C-alpha cells in the first residue's frame, strides 16, 4: 500500500487523507450474520441489505465511482478510484455487493448509453440501490460468445426479447441486466446488439429467474428466461449491430484491462479471529506452521515449503507486474500485462487454495459447515469457488487465445 | 523505506537502454552472433573463446561499464536499474563479453572501503574489465569458501573455479583466505605465476576457466576478514544483473519462436494457430514478465538500500532461472527438427539460459533460502 502513496498527485493526496479519515470513523464493523466469500455468492436477502448499506455509505462518502463525472453521479475526480480502493482494503472493509454493476455495467453504460439514461442508471448503480447482472452466457454460447441465440426483434419504438441466459450472477436481486443478444441472423458478429433490460420489475411479464446451485452447495447465480419481454429503444446501447464492440468494453473491464478502474473494497477477514485470507500466501505459511501432520509441522516438510515459496514468488510477481504496467518505459506492449491479469490472479488463487488442502491433509476433508474444519473450511470452499473465476469472464483458455493472438500475433482461432 | 513507483527507471535509464538495444541490433544480430561463436561445430573445440573484442571496446567507450561506478571514482553513478537494463539488452543479444563480471566486480568493490578498491573502480570507469574468481572447486555458494590462500606478504596460492569469461577479462577479483579470514585481491590476467586453464563448456557465448595461483603477487582491495562481508553485500545486485540477462535472452527466445509460429505452415495453417503451441508461448510470456518485474523490483530495492533486498533478489533469480529453462525448451521444441540443429540460432540462447540458471545458485537453492525467510526455519 505504502509504495503507492509516495507519488500521489496533490488531488490524490488530499483525497487519500479524507478517505482515510472517513474510514477510520465509519467502518461498519462485523456483520450480524455470516457472509459468503464474495459478492458472487450472496443469496441471503439479509446479507444483501447489510452489504448494500455499506456500499451506500461508501458511495455517499465519495469512495465509489470517484472518477466518473458528477453529472452521472460520480465524484468528478481524476485517478482517485485506485486510491479509494487502496484505502478501503487497508481499512479491512466488507466487499461491495453490486460487483457486476460496478465492474461491467457502469463502464459499458458510461461509454455507450444515451446521456439521459446514464443519469438515470448510474447513481443508483453506484449506491447499490439497484443491483445489476450480466446476460452474456447462454447454453450454446460459452467460450464462443458470439454464438448468441437470444433474439431482440424490433417492434416500432420497442424491442421484443426472447431467449435463455445462464450463469447469471445476482439476477435474483437485480433490477437491471446488461444484455448481449442477436438482432440479425445474417451475420454472426455484426448481427449482435446490446441492451440494458429490467429484471425485477419485469418478473412475470416476460422474465423468469431460476436459481442454479453451485458445486459448493451455494446459490448466487441463475438462469434467466425471456419470453416476449418488451423494452423501449432508449435502453439500447450504441448502434444496432454494434453489440460485439460494446461487449468488448464490458469484457475489457471484466478482465481488469479497461479504461475505468473498478470500485472495490474488501480486506475484512471472513471469520473473526481466523484471519484467513485466501488471497495471501502469508496465510498459507501461517497454516503450515500451525498444521500438524503425523506429529510434524507441515511447515517443516521440504516439499511443501518449496511449493509455498512458489506462491509467494507468484504473488509478488503479480504485484510488481501491475506496478510495471504503469511505467511506460518498462512495458513492451501496452496490453501485454493487463490482458494477463485475470488469468494470473485466478490461477494463483486456485493453486494457493489447492496447496492449502494438501497442507491440511485429512483436515481438508471437512466442509466449511463442520465446526472442526481447519481455518473454518475456507480453503476448500475457496478452491471450489476459484473455478467460477477461472471459467467466468472468458475461460482462461480463451484468455490465452487472446494473448497469443493480440500480443504475439499468432493465427486466430475464430 | 518506500520504493519509487517507477522502479527509479527514469528518462536517463530509458535512453541508455534504448541506445543499447539499437547498438546490438546494429552490431550483433543473431546471424552475426552465430557466425562469431558457432562457425565451428566441433563440440570438442567449444573451449575456444570466441568473441568480438572490438565490440567490447566500443561498449566500454559508450560508458556502460562506468554506469554503476560512483562519480567520485570517475564513473557515471547511475542506479542499479540502469545496469539491469543493459544486462537485459546484452542477454537479448547473447553478447559474449566480460560485462556481467565487470558489473559484479563493481558491486563488490563499492563495498570495500579502501583506496585500492576506489582506484580499481576508477580503472573500470576507464574501460578495464574484470571478473570474479570467488568460487571453489566444489562450486560452493558460500562467500567464505575459497581454495585460494593468501600469505602474510599478500601473495596468492591455490585455485579458483568456474571463473566466468576468464579469457575476456583484463583483471580478476579473487577471494583468498588468510590468517584473519577472507580478503579480496586483484590480479592481472598476465600476472607471473597465474595459469588460466579453460573449461570445455556447453554455452557458446561464454568462456569459463580454472585459475591456478602459484605464489602470485596481488593487490589487496579488502583486508582478510572484510572480504566475505563485501561479497555478501554485493549478492543482491549480482543476482539482479544475472536475472536481467536471462530475461533478455528469454524474450529473444519468445519473440523468435512466435515469429516461427506465425510463418511455419503445417496442416495448411501457421502452427501458432494450434493451442498446443499458442498456449505454452503465452505461458512463457507470463513467466518472462514475472521475472522481469521481480528483477526491476529487486534492483530498485538495492538502489534505495531496502532491508528486504536479498529476499526480493532471490525471488527474481528463482523466477528467472526457472523461466530460463522453460524458454529454451519451448523454443527448441516448437522449432521442431530445425530447432534441434547446430545451425539454428536458438541453440545459442538455449545454452546461455542453461548456463545462467545455475550461476550464483539455481531456483531450488534460492527458494530454499526464501523458505527460511518467509516461512521460518525448519524445526530441529
Interface residues (C-beta under 8 A of the other chain):
Chain A: X2 X3 X4 X5 X6 X7 X281 X285 X288 X289 X297 X299 X300 X302 X305 X306 X308 X309 X310 X312 X313 X314 X316 X317 X318 X320 X321 X323 X324 X326 X327 X329 X330 X332 X336 X337 X340 X343 X344 X397 X400 X401 X403 X404 X405 X407 X408 X409 X410 X411 X412 X413
Chain B: X2 X3 X4 X5 X6 X7 X9 X10 X11 X13 X14 X17 X251 X254 X258 X261 X262 X269 X270 X272 X273 X275 X277 X278 X279 X281 X282 X283 X285 X286 X289 X290 X291 X292 X293 X294 X296 X297 X312 X315 X318 X319 X364 X367 X368 X370 X371 X374 X375 X376 X378 X379
